[in-house]
């Protein structure tokens, strides 16, 4: 699964038992507010999907 701001991949998650986490690095984005999505490209067993858009605010670097 990839967490990204429309043009920047922020982190990759390897799911295990349908769970996973990541902490995006603030160095990838300057201070500001972004709209991020999680995308899953799918596998042989499961179809791909895209999450609802979430807001991410980088307050300082």
One Martini backbone bead per residue (centre of mass of N, CA, C, O) as a GRO file, in nm:
protein
   61
    1UNK     BB    1   0.099   0.034   0.020
    2UNK     BB    2   0.032   0.379  -0.063
    3UNK     BB    3   0.131   0.696   0.054
    4UNK     BB    4  -0.010   1.001  -0.098
    5UNK     BB    5   0.054   1.272  -0.261
    6UNK     BB    6  -0.021   1.330  -0.570
    7UNK     BB    7   0.327   1.353  -0.627
    8UNK     BB    8   0.404   1.204  -0.338
    9UNK     BB    9   0.563   0.956  -0.183
   10UNK     BB   10   0.562   0.885   0.167
   11UNK     BB   11   0.477   0.566   0.194
   12UNK     BB   12   0.510   0.223   0.281
   13UNK     BB   13   0.294  -0.068   0.320
   14UNK     BB   14   0.295  -0.372   0.496
   15UNK     BB   15   0.067  -0.609   0.508
   16UNK     BB   16  -0.076  -0.773   0.811
   17UNK     BB   17  -0.370  -0.881   0.866
   18UNK     BB   18  -0.481  -0.590   0.758
   19UNK     BB   19  -0.215  -0.444   0.875
   20UNK     BB   20  -0.070  -0.105   0.915
   21UNK     BB   21   0.213   0.136   0.909
   22UNK     BB   22   0.307   0.494   0.907
   23UNK     BB   23   0.569   0.759   0.896
   24UNK     BB   24   0.594   1.039   0.764
   25UNK     BB   25   0.822   1.249   0.625
   26UNK     BB   26   0.871   1.591   0.649
   27UNK     BB   27   1.094   1.619   0.417
   28UNK     BB   28   0.892   1.566   0.166
   29UNK     BB   29   0.740   1.823   0.292
   30UNK     BB   30   0.638   2.117   0.322
   31UNK     BB   31   0.489   2.345   0.473
   32UNK     BB   32   0.146   2.238   0.513
   33UNK     BB   33  -0.141   2.134   0.325
   34UNK     BB   34  -0.270   1.803   0.259
   35UNK     BB   35  -0.387   1.548   0.025
   36UNK     BB   36  -0.436   1.211   0.107
   37UNK     BB   37  -0.368   0.869  -0.010
   38UNK     BB   38  -0.454   0.527  -0.032
   39UNK     BB   39  -0.298   0.259  -0.217
   40UNK     BB   40  -0.402  -0.049  -0.386
   41UNK     BB   41  -0.309  -0.269  -0.648
   42UNK     BB   42  -0.317  -0.555  -0.570
   43UNK     BB   43  -0.383  -0.909  -0.630
   44UNK     BB   44  -0.459  -1.232  -0.681
   45UNK     BB   45  -0.689  -1.201  -0.433
   46UNK     BB   46  -0.705  -0.876  -0.465
   47UNK     BB   47  -0.826  -0.582  -0.519
   48UNK     BB   48  -0.807  -0.267  -0.575
   49UNK     BB   49  -0.755   0.057  -0.394
   50UNK     BB   50  -0.899   0.370  -0.259
   51UNK     BB   51  -0.906   0.610  -0.051
   52UNK     BB   52  -0.992   0.851   0.115
   53UNK     BB   53  -0.940   1.172   0.172
   54UNK     BB   54  -0.680   1.320   0.363
   55UNK     BB   55  -0.550   1.534   0.607
   56UNK     BB   56  -0.223   1.698   0.603
   57UNK     BB   57  -0.012   1.860   0.849
   58UNK     BB   58   0.273   2.066   0.821
   59UNK     BB   59   0.426   2.266   1.071
   60UNK     BB   60   0.730   2.145   1.076
   61UNK     BB   61   1.104   2.077   1.028
   0.00000   0.00000   0.00000
